[in-house]
């Protein structure tokens, strides 16, 4: 135990050493940090040596680190060896495995999306399948993330037992190389407009975006739609390089500012562009974050593109992985980034919390100007030049997604409806009414902010003025709110139905089919195509 203990204690000590090496601290800071480290290591040693039952030093340390970091922002995280490998895979864009998006639960793994023609798909797995056993290991008995058991070298096999629509089945998956494309789809819309989906900023992002852009121009594209919706970000360098495809060499795209001087940097474009004149529309939504906001915010500030959709996520923080001992890392927020106009689009203030410990959302914004003098603002993501109503997130739709109601209904739909081709798909009004019935019979529930306030008021009531009549009024109001949630399924039908259609189309025609469906049915793409067809309106927005 002593040997293990020494190894584990090295982690926070080394992390602090690395941090101090690049920081400018006054003398009292060094003393305070050294003092707290000594207290912690002494406590950790005495606890493990003297506690009445046998302890697990590794688990205790993991809990201590995670709890310490919870008081900071959610992007500052400790990466164990397994996490480091996952982080590397996400950035590299390739790995060996089964080729499927998998969600982990306590007693099962759920196949969320098998990728077309990859091992899981070839083995017959479908979205909605619940994996119970991997080889001889029951998922419910495996303490760590059981999805790791699905990974392995190319051409190795693994047997899985799963449940589909109540029936237990087995299959053998032969693992293989999985390519994670940054640009999973691009295509012409009509004769003159090219459409490119950029889904992530891994190491392939700028190269694949450039290839798509050049290919589309070769096919006659005179206008481009770059779709960054639901792109969570990734590598800062790739964001600069993607922006560089549309602006001249030497343009300032990002400035980072930190308390550590060496992290203060200006990032400029370094390469020759592909096309600095082609009309460009960028689509964003509430899930477009980080590197997506660098591209969209930068091109907006330079008046190089019209931004359409919904306000982006608002992540203006930069992280860097710092190597620790034994293959672990600390991914730490080192700076804030600023777009060419000087704005930081960070939406949440993690250093000021409300009474429930939640980060405070920015409500006061500062004005900045683009190169042509247009007004833009900081503090709340990138606000589109043209907003698309259906692209906006709402509380009910997010709750239906987060509670997997949309996913589960799509699974039900897939096994009760046949579909020959994409053109024949129509989600009818009767289908939506069936969905409403499904929701009403499920255990779905969500609590609005108004309900939270009312329930808190009832809990903290002042007996002098809070009589039975007032309490009954509160309860009646809560019941009315509950009824209004059902009505909201009608009010937000357009937004909810779009999410349902997206999930259903993927079941039959994979993600490639979904993008084909978008070209004919997606409101934002249709609006962007219309804008690019009206040169007067397009250039009028930018000038």
Residue pairs with C-beta under 8 A, 6 or more apart in sequence:
1 48
1 57
4 57
4 58
5 44
5 45
5 48
5 57
7 325
7 326
8 44
8 57
8 58
8 61
9 41
9 44
9 45
9 61
10 325
11 61
11 65
11 324
11 325
11 326
11 328
12 37
12 40
12 65
13 37
13 41
14 324
14 325
15 322
15 324
15 330
16 33
16 37
18 322
18 323
18 324
18 330
19 322
19 332
20 30
20 33
22 260
22 262
22 263
23 259
23 260
24 259
24 260
24 261
25 33
40 64
44 57
44 60
44 61
44 64
47 55
47 60
48 55
48 57
48 60
62 78
62 80
65 78
66 78
69 76
69 77
69 78
72 333
72 350
73 317
73 333
73 350
73 359
74 350
75 315
75 317
75 319
75 331
75 333
76 319
76 330
76 331
76 332
76 333
77 83
77 330
77 331
78 328
78 329
78 330
78 331
79 87
79 321
79 328
79 329
79 330
79 331
80 328
81 326
81 327
81 328
82 144
82 145
82 148
83 329
84 321
84 327
84 328
84 329
87 321
87 329
87 331
89 95
89 180
90 180
90 200
90 202
90 234
91 202
91 203
91 234
91 235
92 202
92 203
93 179
93 180
93 181
93 182
93 200
93 202
93 203
93 204
94 177
94 178
94 179
94 180
95 151
95 177
95 178
95 180
96 151
96 152
96 153
96 154
96 175
96 176
96 177
96 178
97 119
97 150
97 151
97 152
97 175
97 176
97 178
98 118
98 119
98 120
98 123
98 125
98 150
98 151
98 158
98 173
98 175
98 178
99 114
99 115
99 118
99 119
99 120
99 121
99 176
99 178
100 111
100 112
100 113
100 114
100 115
100 118
100 120
100 121
100 125
101 111
101 112
101 113
101 114
101 115
102 109
102 110
102 111
102 112
102 131
102 147
102 150
103 109
103 110
103 112
104 110
104 145
104 146
104 147
106 140
107 132
107 139
107 140
108 130
108 131
108 132
108 139
108 140
109 130
109 131
109 134
109 139
109 146
109 147
109 150
110 128
110 129
110 130
110 131
111 120
111 125
111 126
111 127
111 128
111 129
111 130
111 131
111 162
112 127
112 407
113 127
113 506
113 511
114 120
114 121
114 125
114 126
114 127
115 121
115 178
115 510
115 511
116 510
116 511
116 512
118 176
118 178
119 173
119 174
119 175
119 176
119 178
120 173
122 173
122 174
123 160
123 171
123 172
123 173
123 174
124 171
125 160
125 162
125 171
125 173
126 164
126 414
126 507
127 407
127 410
127 411
127 414
127 506
127 507
128 164
128 407
128 408
128 410
128 411
128 414
129 162
129 163
129 164
130 162
130 163
130 164
131 139
131 146
131 160
131 161
131 162
132 138
132 139
132 140
132 161
132 162
132 163
132 168
133 139
133 159
133 160
133 161
134 146
134 149
134 150
134 158
134 159
134 160
135 149
135 158
135 159
137 146
137 149
139 146
142 149
149 158
150 158
150 160
150 173
150 175
151 175
152 158
152 175
153 175
154 175
154 176
154 177
155 174
155 175
155 176
156 174
156 175
157 172
157 173
157 174
157 175
158 172
158 173
158 175
159 170
159 171
159 172
159 173
160 170
160 171
160 172
160 173
161 168
161 169
161 170
162 168
162 169
162 170
162 171
163 169
165 415
180 200
180 202
180 204
181 199
181 204
181 208
182 198
182 199
182 200
182 201
182 202
182 204
182 205
182 208
182 209
182 238
183 196
183 197
183 198
183 199
183 204
183 205
183 208
183 209
183 211
183 212
184 197
184 199
184 511
184 512
184 515
185 196
185 197
185 511
185 512
185 515
186 194
186 195
186 196
186 197
186 212
186 215
186 216
187 194
187 195
187 515
187 516
187 519
188 194
188 195
188 216
188 219
188 220
188 221
189 195
189 225
189 519
189 525
189 529
190 529
191 220
192 220
192 221
192 222
192 223
193 221
193 222
193 223
193 224
193 225
193 529
193 532
193 533
194 212
194 213
194 216
194 217
194 219
194 221
194 223
194 224
194 225
195 224
195 225
195 227
195 519
195 525
196 209
196 212
196 213
196 216
196 224
196 225
196 226
196 227
197 227
197 515
198 205
198 209
198 226
198 227
198 228
198 231
198 242
199 230
199 231
200 231
200 232
200 233
200 234
201 231
201 233
201 234
201 235
201 238
201 239
201 242
201 290
201 291
201 292
202 234
202 235
202 238
203 235
203 238
205 234
205 235
205 238
205 239
205 241
205 242
205 291
206 238
206 241
206 242
206 244
206 245
209 226
209 242
209 245
210 245
210 274
213 224
213 245
213 274
213 275
214 274
216 224
217 274
217 275
217 278
221 278
222 278
222 279
223 278
223 279
223 280
223 281
223 532
224 278
224 279
224 280
224 281
225 280
225 281
225 282
225 283
225 525
225 528
225 529
225 532
226 280
226 281
226 282
226 283
226 295
226 305
227 282
227 283
227 525
228 282
228 283
228 284
228 288
228 292
228 295
228 296
229 283
229 284
229 285
229 287
229 288
229 309
229 391
229 524
230 285
230 287
230 288
231 287
231 288
231 289
231 291
231 292
232 287
232 289
232 290
232 292
233 239
233 289
233 290
233 291
233 292
233 293
233 315
234 290
234 291
235 291
236 254
236 267
236 291
236 294
236 318
236 337
238 291
239 253
239 254
239 290
239 291
239 292
239 294
239 295
240 253
240 254
240 267
240 268
240 269
240 270
240 294
241 269
241 271
242 295
243 251
243 253
243 269
243 294
243 295
243 298
243 299
244 251
244 253
244 269
244 270
244 271
244 273
245 273
245 274
245 275
246 273
246 274
246 275
246 276
246 278
246 280
246 299
246 304
246 305
247 253
247 269
247 273
247 276
247 299
247 302
247 304
248 269
248 273
248 276
249 269
249 270
249 271
249 272
249 273
250 268
250 269
251 268
251 269
251 302
251 340
252 266
252 267
252 268
252 340
253 267
253 268
253 269
253 294
253 298
253 339
253 340
254 266
254 267
254 294
254 298
254 337
254 338
254 339
255 265
255 266
255 267
255 337
255 338
255 342
256 263
256 264
256 265
256 267
256 318
256 334
256 335
256 336
256 337
256 338
257 264
257 335
257 336
257 337
257 338
258 264
258 334
258 335
258 336
260 334
260 335
263 318
263 320
263 334
263 335
264 335
276 304
279 532
279 535
279 538
279 539
280 299
280 304
280 305
280 306
281 305
281 306
281 307
281 308
281 528
281 531
281 532
281 538
282 295
282 296
282 299
282 300
282 305
282 306
282 307
282 308
283 308
283 309
283 391
283 524
283 525
283 528
284 292
284 293
284 296
284 307
284 308
284 309
284 310
284 311
284 312
284 382
284 384
285 309
285 310
285 312
285 391
285 392
285 393
286 310
286 311
286 312
286 313
286 381
286 392
286 393
287 313
288 296
288 309
288 312
288 313
288 382
289 312
289 313
289 314
289 315
290 313
290 315
292 312
292 313
293 312
293 313
293 314
293 315
293 316
293 345
293 381
293 382
294 337
294 339
296 305
296 307
296 312
296 382
297 312
297 339
297 343
297 345
297 382
298 339
298 340
299 305
299 307
300 307
300 339
300 370
300 376
300 382
300 385
301 339
301 340
301 341
301 343
301 368
301 370
301 371
301 376
302 340
302 370
302 371
303 370
303 371
303 372
303 374
303 542
303 543
306 385
306 386
306 531
306 538
306 541
306 542
307 382
307 383
307 384
307 385
307 386
308 384
308 385
308 386
308 387
308 388
308 524
308 527
308 528
308 531
309 384
309 387
309 388
309 391
309 524
310 384
310 387
310 388
310 391
310 392
310 393
311 380
311 381
311 382
311 383
311 384
311 387
311 392
312 345
312 381
312 382
313 347
313 381
314 345
314 346
314 347
314 348
314 362
314 379
314 380
314 381
315 345
315 346
315 347
316 336
316 337
316 338
316 344
316 345
316 346
316 347
317 333
317 335
317 336
317 337
317 346
318 333
318 334
318 335
318 336
318 337
319 331
319 332
319 333
319 334
320 331
320 332
320 334
321 329
321 330
321 331
321 332
322 329
322 330
322 331
322 332
323 329
324 330
336 344
336 346
337 344
338 344
339 345
340 371
341 368
341 369
341 370
341 376
342 368
343 366
343 368
343 376
343 377
343 378
343 379
344 378
344 379
345 378
345 379
345 380
345 381
345 382
346 362
346 379
347 361
347 362
347 379
347 380
347 381
348 359
348 360
348 361
348 362
349 359
349 360
349 361
349 362
350 359
352 359
352 360
353 359
353 360
354 360
361 380
362 379
362 380
364 379
365 377
365 378
365 379
365 380
366 377
366 378
366 379
367 375
367 376
367 377
368 375
368 376
368 377
368 378
369 375
369 376
370 376
372 542
372 543
374 542
376 383
377 383
385 541
386 527
386 531
386 541
388 523
388 524
388 527
390 494
390 495
390 498
390 523
390 524
391 523
391 524
392 495
394 492
394 495
395 446
395 448
395 449
396 446
396 485
396 488
396 489
396 492
396 496
397 492
397 495
397 496
397 499
399 444
399 446
400 406
400 439
400 444
400 496
400 499
401 407
401 499
403 444
403 446
405 438
405 439
405 442
405 444
406 496
406 499
406 500
406 503
407 503
408 442
409 435
409 438
409 500
409 503
410 500
410 503
410 504
410 506
410 507
411 507
412 438
413 431
413 504
413 507
414 504
414 507
414 508
419 425
419 508
422 505
422 508
422 509
422 513
422 516
422 517
425 501
425 504
425 505
425 508
425 517
427 497
427 500
427 501
427 504
432 493
432 497
432 500
435 496
435 500
436 486
436 489
439 489
440 486
446 485
448 481
448 485
450 481
451 478
451 481
454 474
454 477
454 478
454 481
455 478
457 474
458 471
458 474
461 471
489 496
498 523
501 517
501 521
502 514
505 513
505 514
505 517
506 513
506 514
509 516
509 517
518 525
519 525
531 537
531 538
532 538
